[in-house]
Amino acid sequence: MAAGSSAAATAAERVLVLTRVFDAPRNLVFKAWTDPEHLVRWFGPRGFTSTIIANDVRPGGAYCIHMRGPEGDDHWLQGVYGEVVAPERLVMAGAWTDADGKPTSPETLLTVTFEEHDGKTKLTLHQAVFESVTARDAHRGGWTSSLERLAEYLATV
């Protein structure tokens, strides 16, 4: 029983949950996550640029995003939408890949919820399960920076 409890604790440690309130209506925040014209303006950590290769926002639809870092390093992210409930919830499975679409990391499940919150939008991001706490922490930094960029972008729309 102790081994099972330890495995559960280890899995729990490899889950990322971030919550942020945006000063924007829920429909707009949801659209910023689903419309490529909005996504390219904020997606990725500060200093990164993103190109939306595919974004078929429907259950079973594929997405592929190419991010270029400030040093010219390329990062590819692709996966499939599992659930789309506008403007409340997005669920997508995805992984880092190489330029040919071959996975370079284990797949994680990303769930993003959008809740009305006093005229603003409370966003909760839940991503699991990472292969390590180090991977989770790296994603925490990337998502935190991306969500800061999203807040800045929403203030201009």
Summary of the structure (lengths in Angstrom):
residues: 157
radius of gyration: 15.8
end to end distance: 53.1
largest distance: 53.4
contacts: 467
relative contact order: 0.22
helix: 32%
strand: 39%
